[in-house]
């Protein structure tokens, strides 16, 4: 049950760097190079995302898997923002995270769709 979570966590690390890392490191690079580098990073994201979702589908409903992915994305992005981009987490980001936690609570407490 934890294996898909670990895979999705690793997947999100790659995807966050693919989507946003170039904003810090490749500011002056030509757009074609930024696209190529981002796609190369995204390849590794898919190497973890696809098995993470396949394995996760054995334990979670589709809705649970999606909300789990969003929670992981929010946690990874918050860490990335603070650690790598040096952007502080604001009060509104915190409140948005709480709303997402509420969504996770609702979707995982839905007994009718639990695995």
DSSP file (Angstrom, degrees, kcal/mol; ACC not computed):
  #  RESIDUE AA STRUCTURE BP1 BP2  ACC     N-H-->O    O-->H-N    N-H-->O    O-->H-N    TCO  KAPPA ALPHA  PHI   PSI    X-CA   Y-CA   Z-CA
    1    1 A X     >        0   0    0      0, 0.0     4,-0.5     0, 0.0    58,-0.1   0.000 360.0 360.0 360.0 -29.0    0.0    0.0    0.0
    2    2 A X  H  >  +     0   0    0      1,-0.2     4,-2.4     2,-0.2     5,-0.2   0.724 360.0  75.6 -85.9 -21.0    2.9    2.4    0.6
    3    3 A X  H  > S+     0   0    0      1,-0.2     4,-2.6     2,-0.2     5,-0.2   0.914  94.8  48.2 -58.3 -46.1    4.8    1.5   -2.6
    4    4 A X  H  > S+     0   0    0      1,-0.2     4,-2.6     2,-0.2    -1,-0.2   0.878 110.7  52.8 -63.8 -33.2    2.4    3.5   -4.9
    5    5 A X  H  X S+     0   0    0     -4,-0.5     4,-2.1     2,-0.2    -2,-0.2   0.922 110.4  46.9 -66.0 -42.7    2.7    6.5   -2.5
    6    6 A X  H  X S+     0   0    0     -4,-2.4     4,-2.5     2,-0.2     5,-0.2   0.924 113.1  49.4 -63.7 -44.7    6.5    6.3   -2.7
    7    7 A X  H  X S+     0   0    0     -4,-2.6     4,-2.7     1,-0.2    -2,-0.2   0.923 112.6  47.1 -60.4 -44.4    6.4    6.0   -6.5
    8    8 A X  H  X S+     0   0    0     -4,-2.6     4,-2.2     2,-0.2    -1,-0.2   0.843 110.2  53.5 -68.4 -32.5    4.0    8.9   -6.8
    9    9 A X  H  X S+     0   0    0     -4,-2.1     4,-1.8     2,-0.2    -2,-0.2   0.944 112.3  43.5 -64.7 -48.4    6.2   11.0   -4.5
   10   10 A X  H  X S+     0   0    0     -4,-2.5     4,-2.1     1,-0.2    -2,-0.2   0.915 112.3  54.4 -62.6 -43.2    9.3   10.3   -6.6
   11   11 A X  H  X S+     0   0    0     -4,-2.7     4,-2.5     1,-0.2    -1,-0.2   0.908 107.8  49.8 -56.1 -44.5    7.2   11.0   -9.8
   12   12 A X  H  X S+     0   0    0     -4,-2.2     4,-2.8     2,-0.2     5,-0.2   0.841 105.1  57.0 -67.5 -33.8    6.1   14.3   -8.4
   13   13 A X  H  X S+     0   0    0     -4,-1.8     4,-1.8     2,-0.2    -1,-0.2   0.951 111.2  43.4 -60.7 -47.7    9.7   15.3   -7.6
   14   14 A X  H  X S+     0   0    0     -4,-2.1     4,-2.4     1,-0.2    -2,-0.2   0.931 115.2  48.9 -61.6 -45.5   10.7   14.8  -11.2
   15   15 A X  H  X S+     0   0    0     -4,-2.5     4,-2.7     1,-0.2     5,-0.2   0.893 108.2  53.0 -66.0 -39.2    7.6   16.5  -12.6
   16   16 A X  H  X>S+     0   0    0     -4,-2.8     4,-2.7     1,-0.2     5,-0.7   0.916 112.4  45.2 -62.8 -41.5    8.0   19.5  -10.4
   17   17 A X  I  X>S+     0   0    0     -4,-1.8     4,-1.2    -5,-0.2     5,-0.5   0.885 112.8  51.7 -68.0 -36.8   11.5   20.0  -11.6
   18   18 A X  I  <5S+     0   0    0     -4,-2.4     4,-0.2    -5,-0.2    -2,-0.2   0.907 118.5  36.7 -64.1 -41.1   10.5   19.4  -15.2
   19   19 A X  I  <5S+     0   0    0     -4,-2.7    -2,-0.2    -5,-0.2    -1,-0.2   0.877 137.5  10.6 -79.9 -38.8    7.7   22.0  -14.9
   20   20 A X  I ><5S+     0   0    0     -4,-2.7     3,-1.5    -5,-0.2     4,-0.4   0.626 101.1  85.0-121.7 -17.7    9.3   24.7  -12.7
   21   21 A X  I >X<S+     0   0    0     -4,-1.2     4,-2.0    -5,-0.7     3,-1.6   0.843  86.1  61.4 -59.3 -35.4   13.0   24.0  -12.3
   22   22 A X  H 3><S+     0   0    0     -5,-0.5     4,-1.4     1,-0.3    -1,-0.3   0.718  87.5  73.6 -65.8 -20.2   14.0   25.8  -15.5
   23   23 A X  H <4 S+     0   0    0     -3,-1.5    -1,-0.3     1,-0.2    -2,-0.2   0.756 112.0  27.3 -65.6 -21.6   12.6   29.0  -14.1
   24   24 A X  H <4 S+     0   0    0     -3,-1.6     3,-0.3    -4,-0.4    -2,-0.2   0.795 131.8  32.5-103.0 -42.0   15.6   29.2  -11.9
   25   25 A X  H  < S+     0   0    0     -4,-2.0     3,-0.2     1,-0.2    -3,-0.2   0.780 122.8  37.1 -94.8 -28.0   18.3   27.3  -13.7
   26   26 A X    ><  +     0   0    0     -4,-1.4     3,-0.8    -5,-0.3    -1,-0.2  -0.159  68.3 136.0-118.9  39.9   17.7   27.9  -17.4
   27   27 A X  T 3  S+     0   0    0     -3,-0.3    -1,-0.2     1,-0.3    -2,-0.1   0.845  81.6  32.6 -57.4 -37.9   16.5   31.5  -17.5
   28   28 A X  T 3  S+     0   0    0     -3,-0.2    -1,-0.3     2,-0.1    -2,-0.1   0.438  93.0 113.4-102.5   0.2   18.6   32.5  -20.5
   29   29 A X  S <  S-     0   0    0     -3,-0.8    -3,-0.1    -7,-0.2     5,-0.0  -0.369  78.9 -94.4 -70.6 150.9   18.5   29.2  -22.4
   30   30 A X    >>  -     0   0    0      1,-0.1     4,-1.9    -2,-0.0     3,-0.7  -0.330  34.1-116.7 -61.8 148.2   16.7   29.0  -25.7
   31   31 A X  H 3> S+     0   0    0      1,-0.3     4,-2.6     2,-0.2     5,-0.2   0.862 113.5  58.1 -57.7 -39.2   13.1   27.8  -25.4
   32   32 A X  H 3> S+     0   0    0      1,-0.2     4,-2.1     2,-0.2    -1,-0.3   0.874 107.3  48.4 -61.0 -35.7   13.8   24.7  -27.5
   33   33 A X  H <> S+     0   0    0     -3,-0.7     4,-2.8     2,-0.2     5,-0.2   0.896 110.0  50.7 -70.9 -40.1   16.5   23.6  -25.0
   34   34 A X  H  X S+     0   0    0     -4,-1.9     4,-2.6     2,-0.2    -2,-0.2   0.908 111.4  49.1 -63.0 -41.7   14.2   24.2  -22.0
   35   35 A X  H  X S+     0   0    0     -4,-2.6     4,-2.5     2,-0.2    -2,-0.2   0.931 112.2  48.3 -63.0 -45.5   11.5   22.1  -23.7
   36   36 A X  H  X S+     0   0    0     -4,-2.1     4,-2.2    -5,-0.2    -2,-0.2   0.931 113.5  46.1 -61.3 -47.3   14.0   19.3  -24.4
   37   37 A X  H  X S+     0   0    0     -4,-2.8     4,-2.2     1,-0.2    -1,-0.2   0.918 113.0  50.3 -63.0 -43.6   15.4   19.3  -20.9
   38   38 A X  H  X S+     0   0    0     -4,-2.6     4,-2.4    -5,-0.2    -1,-0.2   0.903 111.2  48.3 -62.7 -41.4   11.9   19.4  -19.4
   39   39 A X  H  X S+     0   0    0     -4,-2.5     4,-1.6     2,-0.2    -1,-0.2   0.877 109.2  53.6 -66.1 -37.3   10.8   16.4  -21.5
   40   40 A X  H  X S+     0   0    0     -4,-2.2     4,-0.8     2,-0.2    -2,-0.2   0.908 112.0  44.4 -64.3 -40.8   13.9   14.5  -20.6
   41   41 A X  H >X S+     0   0    0     -4,-2.2     4,-1.3     1,-0.2     3,-0.7   0.902 109.3  57.2 -67.4 -40.9   13.1   15.0  -16.9
   42   42 A X  H 3X S+     0   0    0     -4,-2.4     4,-2.3     1,-0.2    -1,-0.2   0.790  94.7  66.9 -63.6 -28.0    9.4   14.1  -17.5
   43   43 A X  H 3X S+     0   0    0     -4,-1.6     4,-1.4     1,-0.2    -1,-0.2   0.932 103.1  45.2 -56.1 -44.9   10.5   10.8  -19.0
   44   44 A X  H <X S+     0   0    0     -4,-0.8     4,-0.7    -3,-0.7    -1,-0.2   0.833 107.1  59.7 -69.7 -31.3   11.7    9.7  -15.5
   45   45 A X  H >X S+     0   0    0     -4,-1.3     4,-2.7     1,-0.2     3,-1.1   0.937 106.2  47.3 -58.6 -46.2    8.5   11.1  -14.0
   46   46 A X  H 3X S+     0   0    0     -4,-2.3     4,-1.9     1,-0.3     5,-0.4   0.811 100.7  66.0 -67.5 -29.9    6.5    8.7  -16.1
   47   47 A X  H 3< S+     0   0    0     -4,-1.4    -1,-0.3    -5,-0.2     4,-0.2   0.739 116.8  27.9 -64.0 -21.1    8.8    5.8  -15.1
   48   48 A X  H <X S+     0   0    0     -3,-1.1     4,-1.9    -4,-0.7    -2,-0.2   0.719 117.8  57.0-105.8 -33.3    7.4    6.2  -11.6
   49   49 A X  H  X S+     0   0    0     -4,-2.7     4,-2.5     2,-0.2     5,-0.2   0.923 104.6  50.6 -68.0 -45.6    4.0    7.7  -12.2
   50   50 A X  H  X S+     0   0    0     -4,-1.9     4,-2.4     1,-0.2     5,-0.2   0.950 116.2  39.4 -63.4 -51.1    2.7    4.8  -14.4
   51   51 A X  H  > S+     0   0    0     -5,-0.4     4,-3.0    -4,-0.2     5,-0.4   0.876 113.5  57.6 -66.2 -32.8    3.6    2.0  -12.1
   52   52 A X  H  X S+     0   0    0     -4,-1.9     4,-2.3     1,-0.2    -2,-0.2   0.922 111.5  41.2 -60.4 -43.3    2.6    4.1   -9.1
   53   53 A X  H  X S+     0   0    0     -4,-2.5     4,-1.9     2,-0.2    -2,-0.2   0.884 114.8  51.6 -72.2 -38.3   -0.9    4.5  -10.5
   54   54 A X  H  < S+     0   0    0     -4,-2.4     4,-0.3    -5,-0.2    -2,-0.2   0.944 116.8  38.8 -62.4 -47.5   -1.1    0.8  -11.6
   55   55 A X  H >< S+     0   0    0     -4,-3.0     3,-1.6     1,-0.2     4,-0.4   0.914 114.4  55.3 -68.7 -42.0   -0.1   -0.5   -8.2
   56   56 A X  H >X S+     0   0    0     -4,-2.3     4,-2.7    -5,-0.4     3,-1.6   0.811  95.0  66.8 -60.9 -31.5   -2.2    2.1   -6.5
   57   57 A X  T 3< S+     0   0    0     -4,-1.9    -1,-0.3     1,-0.3    -2,-0.2   0.684  93.3  61.7 -65.5 -16.6   -5.3    1.1   -8.4
   58   58 A X  T <4 S+     0   0    0     -3,-1.6    -1,-0.3    -4,-0.3    -2,-0.2   0.708 118.3  26.1 -77.7 -20.6   -5.1   -2.2   -6.5
   59   59 A X  T <4 S+     0   0    0     -3,-1.6    56,-0.4    -4,-0.4     2,-0.3   0.669 120.8  46.7-113.6 -26.6   -5.5   -0.4   -3.2
   60   60 A X  S  < S-     0   0    0     -4,-2.7    -1,-0.1    54,-0.1    54,-0.1  -0.856  75.9-115.0-124.4 152.7   -7.4    2.8   -4.0
   61   61 A X     >  -     0   0    0     -2,-0.3     4,-2.6    52,-0.1     5,-0.2  -0.335  42.6-102.6 -71.7 167.6  -10.5    3.8   -6.0
   62   62 A X  H  > S+     0   0    0      1,-0.2     4,-2.1     2,-0.2     5,-0.2   0.913 124.2  48.8 -59.6 -43.8   -9.8    6.1   -8.9
   63   63 A X  H  > S+     0   0    0      1,-0.2     4,-2.4     2,-0.2     5,-0.2   0.907 111.6  49.2 -64.2 -41.7  -11.0    9.1   -7.0
   64   64 A X  H  > S+     0   0    0      1,-0.2     4,-2.6     2,-0.2    -2,-0.2   0.902 109.9  51.7 -63.9 -40.6   -8.9    8.3   -4.0
   65   65 A X  H  X S+     0   0    0     -4,-2.6     4,-2.1     2,-0.2    -1,-0.2   0.899 111.2  47.8 -62.6 -41.3   -5.9    7.8   -6.3
   66   66 A X  H  X S+     0   0    0     -4,-2.1     4,-2.0     2,-0.2    -2,-0.2   0.925 113.5  45.5 -67.3 -45.4   -6.4   11.2   -7.9
   67   67 A X  H  X S+     0   0    0     -4,-2.4     4,-2.5     2,-0.2    -2,-0.2   0.895 111.4  53.6 -66.5 -38.7   -6.9   13.1   -4.6
   68   68 A X  H  X S+     0   0    0     -4,-2.6     4,-2.6    -5,-0.2    -1,-0.2   0.924 108.0  51.1 -57.9 -44.7   -3.8   11.3   -3.2
   69   69 A X  H  X S+     0   0    0     -4,-2.1     4,-2.5     1,-0.2    -2,-0.2   0.899 110.0  49.4 -59.4 -42.5   -1.9   12.5   -6.2
   70   70 A X  H  X S+     0   0    0     -4,-2.0     4,-2.3     2,-0.2    -1,-0.2   0.889 110.5  49.5 -67.4 -39.2   -3.0   16.1   -5.6
   71   71 A X  H  X S+     0   0    0     -4,-2.5     4,-2.3     2,-0.2    -2,-0.2   0.935 112.6  47.6 -63.9 -45.6   -2.0   15.9   -1.9
   72   72 A X  H  X S+     0   0    0     -4,-2.6     4,-2.9     1,-0.2     5,-0.3   0.918 111.0  52.2 -60.9 -43.2    1.4   14.6   -2.8
   73   73 A X  H  X S+     0   0    0     -4,-2.5     4,-2.8     1,-0.2    -1,-0.2   0.912 109.4  49.0 -58.7 -44.1    1.7   17.3   -5.5
   74   74 A X  H  X S+     0   0    0     -4,-2.3     4,-2.1     2,-0.2    -1,-0.2   0.905 113.3  46.3 -64.3 -42.4    0.9   20.0   -3.0
   75   75 A X  H  X S+     0   0    0     -4,-2.3     4,-2.2     2,-0.2    -2,-0.2   0.936 115.4  45.6 -66.7 -46.6    3.4   18.7   -0.4
   76   76 A X  H  X S+     0   0    0     -4,-2.9     4,-2.7     1,-0.2    -2,-0.2   0.920 113.5  49.9 -62.6 -43.9    6.2   18.3   -3.0
   77   77 A X  H  X S+     0   0    0     -4,-2.8     4,-2.9    -5,-0.3    -1,-0.2   0.882 108.7  52.1 -65.3 -37.7    5.5   21.7   -4.5
   78   78 A X  H  X S+     0   0    0     -4,-2.1     4,-2.2    -5,-0.2     5,-0.2   0.940 112.8  45.0 -62.6 -46.1    5.6   23.4   -1.1
   79   79 A X  H  X S+     0   0    0     -4,-2.2     4,-3.0     1,-0.2     5,-0.5   0.919 114.4  48.8 -62.6 -43.3    9.0   21.8   -0.4
   80   80 A X  H  X>S+     0   0    0     -4,-2.7     5,-2.1     1,-0.2     4,-1.7   0.910 110.4  51.7 -61.2 -44.6   10.3   22.7   -3.8
   81   81 A X  H  <5S+     0   0    0     -4,-2.9     6,-3.3     3,-0.2     5,-0.2   0.924 119.0  34.8 -59.9 -46.5    9.1   26.3   -3.5
   82   82 A X  H  <5S+     0   0    0     -4,-2.2     4,-0.3     4,-0.3    -2,-0.2   0.947 126.6  35.6 -75.5 -50.1   10.8   26.8   -0.1
   83   83 A X  H  <5S+     0   0    0     -4,-3.0    -3,-0.2    -5,-0.2    -2,-0.2   0.939 131.9  20.1 -74.3 -48.6   13.9   24.7   -0.6
   84   84 A X  T  <5S+     0   0    0     -4,-1.7    -3,-0.2    -5,-0.5    -4,-0.1   0.903 132.7  33.7 -93.5 -45.8   14.8   25.2   -4.2
   85   85 A X  S   <S-     0   0    0     -5,-2.1    -3,-0.2     2,-0.1    -4,-0.2   0.599  94.1-133.1 -89.3 -11.1   13.0   28.4   -5.4
   86   86 A X        +     0   0    0     -6,-0.4     2,-0.5    -4,-0.3    -4,-0.3   0.855  55.9 143.3  61.1  37.4   13.4   30.2   -2.0
   87   87 A X        -     0   0    0     -6,-3.3    -1,-0.2    -7,-0.1    -2,-0.1  -0.937  48.3-127.0-107.5 124.5    9.7   31.2   -2.1
   88   88 A X        -     0   0    0     -2,-0.5     2,-0.5    -3,-0.1    -6,-0.0  -0.342  19.8-112.7 -72.2 152.3    8.0   31.2    1.2
   89   89 A X        -     0   0    0      4,-0.0    -1,-0.1     3,-0.0     2,-0.1  -0.744  39.2-146.4 -81.4 124.8    4.7   29.4    1.8
   90   90 A X     >  -     0   0    0     -2,-0.5     4,-2.0     1,-0.1     5,-0.1  -0.332  24.4-104.2 -89.4 171.7    2.0   32.0    2.4
   91   91 A X  H  > S+     0   0    0      1,-0.2     4,-2.4     2,-0.2     5,-0.2   0.897 122.3  52.9 -60.9 -41.9   -1.0   31.9    4.7
   92   92 A X  H  > S+     0   0    0      1,-0.2     4,-2.5     2,-0.2    -1,-0.2   0.867 106.2  53.1 -65.2 -35.7   -3.3   31.3    1.6
   93   93 A X  H  > S+     0   0    0      2,-0.2     4,-2.3     1,-0.2    -1,-0.2   0.917 109.0  50.3 -62.8 -42.0   -1.1   28.4    0.5
   94   94 A X  H  X S+     0   0    0     -4,-2.0     4,-2.0     2,-0.2    -2,-0.2   0.925 111.1  47.8 -61.0 -45.5   -1.6   26.9    3.9
   95   95 A X  H  X S+     0   0    0     -4,-2.4     4,-2.1     1,-0.2    -2,-0.2   0.888 110.1  52.3 -65.1 -38.6   -5.4   27.4    3.8
   96   96 A X  H  X S+     0   0    0     -4,-2.5     4,-2.1     1,-0.2    -1,-0.2   0.901 108.4  51.7 -62.2 -40.0   -5.5   25.9    0.3
   97   97 A X  H  X S+     0   0    0     -4,-2.3     4,-2.3     1,-0.2    -2,-0.2   0.879 107.5  52.6 -63.7 -37.8   -3.6   22.9    1.6
   98   98 A X  H  X S+     0   0    0     -4,-2.0     4,-2.1     2,-0.2    -2,-0.2   0.893 108.1  50.5 -65.8 -39.2   -6.1   22.5    4.4
   99   99 A X  H  X S+     0   0    0     -4,-2.1     4,-2.1     2,-0.2    -2,-0.2   0.901 110.5  49.6 -63.9 -39.7   -8.9   22.5    1.9
  100  100 A X  H  X S+     0   0    0     -4,-2.1     4,-2.4     2,-0.2    -2,-0.2   0.880 108.2  52.9 -66.3 -37.7   -7.1   19.8   -0.1
  101  101 A X  H  X S+     0   0    0     -4,-2.3     4,-2.4     2,-0.2    -1,-0.2   0.881 107.8  52.3 -63.0 -37.2   -6.7   17.8    3.2
  102  102 A X  H  X S+     0   0    0     -4,-2.1     4,-2.5     2,-0.2    -2,-0.2   0.899 107.8  50.7 -64.1 -40.5  -10.5   18.2    3.6
  103  103 A X  H  X S+     0   0    0     -4,-2.1     4,-2.6     2,-0.2     5,-0.2   0.911 110.1  50.2 -62.2 -42.3  -11.0   16.8    0.1
  104  104 A X  H  X S+     0   0    0     -4,-2.4     4,-2.4     2,-0.2     5,-0.2   0.917 109.8  50.7 -62.6 -42.9   -8.7   13.9    1.0
  105  105 A X  H  X S+     0   0    0     -4,-2.4     4,-1.4     1,-0.2    -2,-0.2   0.942 112.8  46.1 -59.1 -47.6  -10.7   13.2    4.2
  106  106 A X  H  < S+     0   0    0     -4,-2.5     4,-0.4     1,-0.2    -2,-0.2   0.918 114.9  45.2 -63.4 -44.6  -14.0   13.2    2.3
  107  107 A X  H  < S+     0   0    0     -4,-2.6     3,-0.5     1,-0.2    -1,-0.2   0.853 115.9  46.0 -71.8 -33.5  -12.8   11.0   -0.6
  108  108 A X  H  < S+     0   0    0     -4,-2.4    -1,-0.2    -5,-0.2    -2,-0.2   0.654 109.4  54.8 -84.3 -14.2  -11.1    8.5    1.7
  109  109 A X  S  < S+     0   0    0     -4,-1.4     2,-1.3    -5,-0.2    -1,-0.2   0.454  78.0 108.8 -93.8   0.3  -14.0    8.3    4.1
  110  110 A X    >   -     0   0    0     -3,-0.5     3,-1.1    -4,-0.4     4,-0.4  -0.638  49.3-173.7 -76.8  95.8  -16.4    7.4    1.3
  111  111 A X  G >  S+     0   0    0     -2,-1.3     3,-0.8     1,-0.3    -1,-0.2   0.789  75.6  66.2 -64.4 -29.9  -17.1    3.8    2.2
  112  112 A X  G 3  S+     0   0    0      1,-0.2    -1,-0.3    -3,-0.1    -2,-0.1   0.777 111.5  33.3 -66.0 -25.7  -19.1    3.1   -1.0
  113  113 A X  G <  S+     0   0    0     -3,-1.1    -1,-0.2    -6,-0.1    -2,-0.2   0.295  88.4 123.3-114.3   8.6  -16.0    3.6   -3.2
  114  114 A X    <         0   0    0     -3,-0.8   -54,-0.1    -4,-0.4    -6,-0.0  -0.426 360.0 360.0 -72.0 147.3  -13.3    2.3   -0.9
  115  115 A X              0   0    0    -56,-0.4    -1,-0.1    -2,-0.1   -55,-0.1   0.448 360.0 360.0 -68.5 360.0  -11.2   -0.6   -2.2
